[in-house]
Amino acid sequence: MIFRGIGVLIAFYKSNYDGWEKFFVSIAWSPKATVQAALVTAILDNATIVENETYINWGKQVVTLLATIILISAPTIAIVTTVIGPKMLILVDEVKVK
């Protein structure tokens, strides 16, 4: 999350967004592990081709772990952005009006 926040600061360095908007973007850009899950299935496929039982078991464990992470992180981040998004927009509008 720290590196994601730094990435947002770098990506939005010359933008007109204020700190609260950048904070919201850093939350919305939180990793949800979907890309990692897609990649790990390719690794599991390769382990199956090689027919190495140890690699296949590791691959299955990683796929299970990533599926669990997706089931936890994706809805959590979606709920957080849905709840704090409107509140942050109101806060940003109040700050800009003053």
Secondary structure, DSSP 8 states (H G I E B T S, - for coil): -HHHHHHHHHHTTTSS--HHHHHHHHHHT---SHHHHHHHHHHHHHHHHHT-HHHHHHHHHHHHHHHHHHHHHHHHHHHHHHHHHHHHHHHHHHHHH-
